[in-house]
Amino acid sequence: MVSTPGMAGPARGNQRGFVLIVMSSCMFLLLAVIGMAFDLGRVYITRNEAQVFVDAASLAAAQQLDGTAAGLDRARAAVKRLPNHWNLGANTFENVQVEFAADSEHWSAQPKDAAELHFVRVTAPDNHLEILFLRAVGGPETFTVPAQAVATTNPVRLTE
């Protein structure tokens, strides 16, 4: 009997299991891509939540600036009054920094002359997001997602 292509016989005996190996490799790659999409989606959501918070905080603080030391205190209090939750409400922003400047270049958290201040910068630097799937394939355990916004007075608007 002559063996023809496509028929089971001695020529196909050593190819058994090839489909299993290829499918296992494809499943691993597919799960890795799904995990990467999940983790990067969480990073994107966290970045958006952080940016919305610092935008709102800088605008709220800029509204309070009136050239007095009391205006600086009200600006800091306005930032603290905002809901500061991220990671879909599970975490709070920590180490939020509020700085003031007259020229958007020389920033100070405790400025000496409040009369010339027209800019407020709010920074949320410590937003550490735990990575779930990427670390299984050698990725980092956490990813830091900082955010910063600058607002000015008269009219109150975002500049950065």
C-alpha positions in Angstrom: 0.0 0.0 0.0 1.3 3.4 -1.0 0.9 6.3 1.5 -0.7 9.4 0.0 -0.7 12.9 1.4 -3.6 13.6 3.8 -4.1 10.0 4.8 -3.1 8.6 8.2 -0.1 6.5 8.0 3.5 6.2 9.1 4.3 9.7 7.7 2.0 11.5 10.2 2.8 9.4 13.2 5.6 11.8 14.4 3.5 14.9 14.0 1.0 14.1 16.8 0.8 16.8 19.5 1.9 19.7 17.2 -1.6 21.3 17.4 -1.5 21.1 21.2 1.8 22.9 21.4 0.7 25.6 19.0 -2.6 26.1 20.8 -0.9 26.3 24.2 1.5 29.0 22.9 -1.4 30.9 21.3 -3.4 30.8 24.5 -0.5 32.0 26.6 0.0 35.0 24.2 -3.7 35.7 24.1 -3.9 35.8 27.9 -0.8 38.0 28.1 -2.3 40.5 25.7 -5.6 40.5 27.6 -3.7 41.1 30.8 -1.7 43.9 29.3 -5.0 45.5 28.0 -6.5 45.2 31.5 -3.5 46.7 33.3 -3.0 49.5 30.8 -6.8 50.3 30.9 -6.5 50.7 34.7 -3.5 53.0 34.2 -5.5 55.1 31.8 -8.5 55.3 34.2 -6.2 56.2 37.1 -4.4 58.9 35.0 -7.8 60.4 34.1 -9.1 60.3 37.7 -5.9 62.0 38.9 -6.0 64.7 36.2 -9.6 65.5 36.9 -8.8 65.9 40.6 -5.8 68.2 40.1 -7.7 70.2 37.5 -10.6 70.8 39.8 -8.3 71.5 42.8 -6.3 74.1 40.9 -9.4 75.8 39.7 -10.9 75.8 43.2 -7.7 77.2 44.7 -7.4 79.9 42.0 -10.9 81.1 42.7 -9.9 81.8 46.3 -6.8 83.9 45.6 -7.5 87.6 46.4 -4.0 88.9 47.2 -4.2 88.2 51.0 -2.8 85.6 53.3 -6.3 84.6 54.1 -6.9 83.9 50.4 -3.9 81.5 50.4 -5.5 79.7 53.4 -8.8 79.5 51.7 -7.2 78.2 48.5 -5.5 75.4 50.5 -8.8 74.6 52.3 -10.6 74.5 48.9 -8.2 71.8 47.7 -8.7 69.7 50.9 -12.6 70.0 50.6 -12.6 68.3 47.2 -13.4 64.5 47.1 -9.9 63.1 46.6 -10.6 59.5 45.8 -9.1 57.5 42.9 -8.9 53.9 41.7 -12.7 54.0 41.4 -13.1 55.4 44.9 -10.9 52.8 46.6 -7.8 55.0 47.4 -7.2 58.7 48.3 -4.6 61.0 46.9 -1.7 61.4 49.2 1.0 64.1 49.5 -1.0 66.5 47.4 1.1 69.7 46.9 -0.4 73.1 46.5 2.1 75.8 45.3 1.7 79.4 44.3 3.5 81.7 42.0 3.4 85.2 40.5 5.0 84.3 37.2 4.3 80.6 36.7 8.1 79.9 37.0 9.0 80.4 40.7 6.8 78.2 42.8 6.5 78.2 46.6 4.2 76.3 49.0 4.6 79.1 51.6 5.0 82.3 49.6 5.9 85.5 51.6 4.0 88.0 49.5 0.4 87.0 48.6 -0.4 90.3 46.8 1.3 89.3 43.6 0.2 85.7 43.3 -1.8 84.8 40.3 -1.0 81.1 39.7 -1.8 77.9 41.6 -0.2 74.6 40.9 -1.6 71.4 42.3 0.3 68.2 42.1 -0.7 64.6 43.1 2.6 62.8 42.8 2.1 59.5 44.7 -0.6 57.5 43.0 0.8 54.0 43.0 -1.3 51.6 41.1 -0.8 47.9 41.7 -0.3 46.0 38.4 -2.1 42.7 38.4 -1.2 40.8 35.2 1.9 42.4 33.6 4.0 41.5 36.6 3.4 37.8 35.9 5.5 38.2 32.7 8.2 40.4 34.2 6.4 43.8 34.5 6.6 46.1 37.5 4.6 45.5 40.6 3.3 49.0 40.8 3.0 51.9 38.4 3.2 55.5 39.5 0.6 57.8 37.8 1.4 61.5 38.8 -0.8 64.4 37.8 -0.3 68.2 37.8 -2.4 71.2 36.9 -1.8 74.9 36.9 -4.6 77.5 37.1 -4.5 81.3 37.0 -6.8 84.0 38.3 -8.6 86.8 36.5 -10.2 85.0 34.7 -9.9 81.7 36.5 -8.7 79.1 33.9 -6.3 76.2 33.5 -3.0 77.0 31.9 -1.3 73.6 32.0 
